[in-house]
């Protein structure tokens, strides 16, 4: 069983609603999105297909989309298309900071 470690990666106000930002959590590149419903999602920062910067992608209420593939590579925690799996990490806001577990 893998034990996750919590890492403060930045300020919560760095990630506006509907956008993503790239961070590093314990040496792991992650993309943190504030989805349209205000919730947070942290995923691997690099597209498993073409290496695209996931944080530059789009999001809606539930889905994160690779900026290089538009609607072809989408994830809502698991692929919603034929995309390869994208690691998802626990993320939370704590006292104004973003905490990601990897």
C-alpha positions in Angstrom: 0.0 0.0 0.0 1.4 3.4 -1.0 1.4 6.2 1.6 0.6 9.6 0.4 2.4 12.7 1.7 0.8 16.1 1.9 2.6 19.1 0.3 1.7 22.8 0.3 2.1 23.8 -3.3 0.8 27.4 -3.4 -1.9 29.8 -2.4 -5.5 28.9 -3.1 -6.2 32.3 -4.7 -3.6 31.5 -7.4 -6.1 29.2 -9.1 -9.2 31.1 -10.4 -12.5 29.3 -11.1 -12.4 27.6 -14.5 -8.6 27.6 -14.7 -5.6 25.4 -13.9 -2.1 26.1 -12.6 1.1 24.0 -12.6 2.8 23.2 -9.3 5.3 20.7 -7.9 4.3 18.5 -5.0 7.2 16.7 -3.5 9.0 16.5 -6.8 5.9 15.5 -8.7 4.6 17.9 -11.4 0.8 18.4 -10.8 -1.9 20.6 -12.3 -4.5 22.0 -10.0 -7.8 23.1 -11.4 -10.6 25.0 -9.7 -13.6 23.6 -11.5 -16.6 25.7 -12.4 -18.4 24.5 -9.3 -15.5 25.8 -7.2 -14.2 22.4 -6.3 -10.5 21.6 -6.7 -9.0 18.8 -8.8 -5.3 17.8 -8.9 -4.0 15.6 -11.7 -0.6 14.8 -13.3 0.7 17.9 -15.0 1.7 16.2 -18.3 -0.6 14.6 -20.9 0.3 10.9 -21.1 -0.1 11.0 -24.9 1.9 14.0 -26.2 3.4 15.6 -23.1 1.0 18.6 -23.3 0.8 21.0 -20.3 -2.4 19.9 -18.7 -2.6 23.1 -16.5 -3.0 25.1 -19.7 -6.1 23.0 -20.6 -9.7 23.7 -20.1 -12.1 22.5 -17.4 -15.8 22.7 -16.7 -17.8 21.5 -13.7 -16.2 18.0 -13.8 -13.8 17.5 -16.7 -10.2 18.5 -17.4 -9.2 18.7 -21.1 -5.6 18.5 -22.6 -4.8 21.8 -24.4 -3.2 19.9 -27.3 -6.2 17.6 -27.9 -9.2 19.7 -27.2 -12.1 17.3 -26.8 -10.2 14.2 -27.7 -8.4 13.7 -24.3 -10.7 14.4 -21.4 -10.7 13.2 -17.8 -13.1 13.5 -14.9 -10.9 11.4 -12.6 -10.9 8.7 -15.2 -10.8 9.1 -19.0 -14.1 10.1 -20.6 -12.7 9.4 -24.0 -10.1 7.0 -25.4 -7.5 8.9 -23.5 -4.9 7.1 -21.3 -5.5 7.3 -17.6 -4.2 10.5 -15.9 -3.1 10.2 -12.3 -5.4 12.1 -9.9 -4.2 13.3 -6.5 -6.1 14.3 -3.4 -6.2 18.1 -3.1 -7.7 20.5 -0.6 -7.7 24.1 0.5 -6.3 24.6 4.0 -5.9 28.1 5.6 -5.7 29.7 2.2 -3.1 27.3 0.8 -3.4 24.4 -1.7 -2.4 21.0 -0.3 -1.8 18.1 -2.7 -1.1 14.6 -1.6 1.3 12.5 -3.7 
